[in-house]
Amino acid sequence: MHRLLSALALALCLLAIPAFAQAPGKVAGDLDMAKSTIDAVDQRLARGDLSDATLQLLRNQVDPVAGQMNAVAAELAPRIAAVKDRLAQLGPKPDAKNGPGEAPSITEERAAQQKLFDDLDATQKRAKVLAVQAAQASETIVGRRRALFAHDLFTRSSSLLSPSLWIAVGSEAPDDAARVATLAANWSQAAYDGLTPARRIALGGLLALIAVLYPLAWRIAVGLRGRDPAAKPSRLLKALWALRVMIATAAVPVAAVLAVGGLVELFDLPTLLSSLGTALTIAVAIVSVGIGLARGLFAPGSPNWRLPPVDTPTARNLYHLTILVQVIVAAVKLVEAVNEFISVGVPVAVATRGLGAAAVTVALGLSLRNVWLRPHEAAPRSPAAERWSTLLRTAGRALALTLLVSILVGYIAFAAFLVEQILAVAGTLALLYILLNLAEEGFGAIARPDSRSGRGLASLLGVSQDRLDQGAILLSGLVKVSLYVAAVLLVLAPWRIESGDMLATAEAAFFGFSIGGATISISSVIVGVALFAVALGCTRAVQRWLETKYLPRTKLDTGLQNSIKTSLGYVGFVVALALALAYLGLSWERLTLIAGGLSLGIGLGLQTVTNNFVSGLILLWERAVRVGDWVEVGAESGFVRRINVRSTEIETFDRALVIMPNASLMSGVVKNWVRNDRVGRIKLSFTVPLSADPEEVRTALISTAKAHERVLTIPTPSVLFTALTESNMSFDLICFIEDVESRARVTSDLLYDLHAKLKAAGYANPPAAPTVSSPALDRLDAWLNQKLAEDRDGGRRAAAE
């Protein structure tokens, strides 16, 4: 039997060996290729004169290697675990001296499985090492790119007011102009000679056709932008119109430039000036898209269709400023393309960028002098328009001052880069503003219960209108988050912060990393604090959206809504802190050491804070006390307004705010009037003379309770006969109300009505208790008073002597 089982186990293992045995050979080629790629990249990185484009190319080569090697290691993990389980089943090799030996087949199987395990383990370790090497090479490339970017951006050149700069420009200008003229003549001659007469006629005809069709297409585009100035559109129509204006304004010029470029390629014209054609296309796109965005957003001629809350002077000034800045930037781009093509000297390049930055500075300065930036001379504005004006005024002054100082000091590259970023960030924010309004208003309009689309969607999906409304708000929030992320990536891309870098930072925040030693600098601290602030701001925005948009549309009670919002705030705070610490280079291992060092301080002085924090978490999730509950804690009674990290805020009926530590709520006795429901009980005690009719009193009490509109009929009001003395009878009226918060008001109303009824029946004032008089006792009382007076007089005389 033993031999039979051993043979069966051997057969199963032999069947499984080929599947595992071919794994190392299958990935060996991938590992070798990855190793050669990493070695080639490392050799290129050993050189110190690599450009930014070359570095980006190397990163594109090495980044996929890390992911591929991690995938290989993950794929081998279950195979290694399976082989390890087989080895465990086979057990260790027995000692021949201390017992009988095992079957040769089992020994051979153990050796085969051990070899397979060693091969797979070695392959996995090699894949992990290659993944680490690829990640290190990628980090090196990122660091080199950022250092190169900082060097190019903050390299100081000649000031725009430096005479030596303009002397050098004047000496080089004639030669540069001659090279441009020669280049244009050579290109024209080459283009003319390269075409047959028929092709020249065809090219001329097509160019003429483009010239003829352009005004017609532009007239159609202008017609698409038109709207009734007297109309009063919704925000959805305003956003749609702004997007339509942007597309209509940019489509025709960009299409014309692309058509001309297509003709150049179609007729195989000389491509000596391809870079100039690309620069021209980019310039036209910048100007046309920017003008379309500004016109659609600010609607200078149609105030009713204006999306942001700004007045007409502000809108017109921003529109004209946008056009002026875009034309300046586009012209500078074209001149720089020509300069690069003819290889101008450094002074001419510096002068070109400096003049462009100076022109933008002048444009900002002129805008600062207009009415919309001087509130004391402007007409009265709404609060929203005033906030916009203040924000634009502050941003304009800060940018103009920064540009002016950079130009005068000599940081021309930084000034030119800042000008481009002003335009890019402004365009991104404008488009983001339009798309955010479109997402918010669009989803709301589609799911509106009184609309045809809302009823159709609810019927198609088989959900209620409330569920459809909640889903629309949730989708709107997801789209808005995606738009924010895309906008942040677009804004950060020129600063050499790409999506891959941000994902790597997020991964490090969650899983931790170690680079030998953490290097913390002032710049890293600033960026870490900025990351924390941005992440925390996003958390607050999501909390606000949940509180104002999504949760009110659900059927959750107020306490559970507050628990969800507060818990999300805790999670967001932890994530924000993790992101910041990960950027600073503090992995979870280092944080564990820091936490161990702080444990002594927590044990000595932070017990109360920790206790209150944990108690707050328990309150949020156990929900024994919720926001809005009426509670009594000791001598304090009121409504729970907020459950914070350390304490709970209780608003008393005197409008005072009691800050109660969370630990007190957890360890003390708390009376919650509305924990299960809001039904409350009222108990009123009455005493009437013995001469009263109990049934008549009972009828009066019950009828008064039933007559009140807030007293529940089920359970029905009842009267208890509680006491009977020699002169009085005591009764208790017990009734229930739907909302315990109205207990005091209902009690007051019932007492008013009952007092009137009992007084009318003669039962309101019970007779006074009988008094007993005795002449003997009166004489004894007088004698005692006299003796007390004599004793007091004797004491005073003795004290005087």
Sequence and secondary structure as in RCSB ss.txt:
>XXXX:A:sequence
MHRLLSALALALCLLAIPAFAQAPGKVAGDLDMAKSTIDAVDQRLARGDLSDATLQLLRNQVDPVAGQMNAVAAE
LAPRIAAVKDRLAQLGPKPDAKNGPGEAPSITEERAAQQKLFDDLDATQKRAKVLAVQAAQASETIVGRRRALFA
HDLFTRSSSLLSPSLWIAVGSEAPDDAARVATLAANWSQAAYDGLTPARRIALGGLLALIAVLYPLAWRIAVGLR
GRDPAAKPSRLLKALWALRVMIATAAVPVAAVLAVGGLVELFDLPTLLSSLGTALTIAVAIVSVGIGLARGLFAP
GSPNWRLPPVDTPTARNLYHLTILVQVIVAAVKLVEAVNEFISVGVPVAVATRGLGAAAVTVALGLSLRNVWLRP
HEAAPRSPAAERWSTLLRTAGRALALTLLVSILVGYIAFAAFLVEQILAVAGTLALLYILLNLAEEGFGAIARPD
SRSGRGLASLLGVSQDRLDQGAILLSGLVKVSLYVAAVLLVLAPWRIESGDMLATAEAAFFGFSIGGATISISSV
IVGVALFAVALGCTRAVQRWLETKYLPRTKLDTGLQNSIKTSLGYVGFVVALALALAYLGLSWERLTLIAGGLSL
GIGLGLQTVTNNFVSGLILLWERAVRVGDWVEVGAESGFVRRINVRSTEIETFDRALVIMPNASLMSGVVKNWVR
NDRVGRIKLSFTVPLSADPEEVRTALISTAKAHERVLTIPTPSVLFTALTESNMSFDLICFIEDVESRARVTSDL
LYDLHAKLKAAGYANPPAAPTVSSPALDRLDAWLNQKLAEDRDGGRRAAAE
>XXXX:A:secstr
 HHHHHHHHHHHHHHHHHHHHHHHHHHHHHHHHHHHHHHHHHHHHT S   HHHHHHHHHHHHHHHHHHHHHHHH
HHHHHHHHHHHHHHH S   TTTS    HHHHHHHHHHHHHHHHHHHHHHHHHHHHHHHHHHHHHHHHHHHHHHH
HHHS     TT HHHHHHHHHHHHHHHHHHHHHHHHHHHHHHHTS HHHHHHHHHHHHHHHHHHHHHHHHHHHHH
   TT    HHHHHHHHHHHHHHHHHHHHHHHHHHHHHHHHTT   TTHHHHHHHHHHHHHHHHHHHHHHHHH T
T GGG  SS  HHHHHHHHHHHHHHHHHHHHHHHHHHHHHHHT  HHHHHHHHHHHHHHHHHHHHHHHTSGGG G
GGS    HHHHHHHHHHHHHHHHHHHHHHHHHHHT HHHHHHHHHHHHHHHHHHHHHHHHHHHHHHHHHHHT TT
SHHHHHHHHHHT  HHHHHHHHHHHHHHHHHHHHHHHHHHHHGGGT  HHHHHHHHHHHHH    SS    HHHH
HHHHHHHHHHHHHHHHHHHHIIIIIGGGS   HHHHHHHHHHHHHHHHHHHHHHHHHHHT  HHHHHHHHHHHHH
HHHHH HHHHHHHHHHHHHHHH SS TT EEEETTEEEEEEEE SSEEEEEETTS EEEEEHHHHHHS EEETTS
S S EEEEEEEEEETTS HHHHHHHHHHHHHHSTTB SSS  EEEEEEE SSEEEEEEEEEES GGGHHHHHHHH
HHHHHHHHHHHT SS         HHHHHHHHHHHHHHHHHHHHHHHHHH 
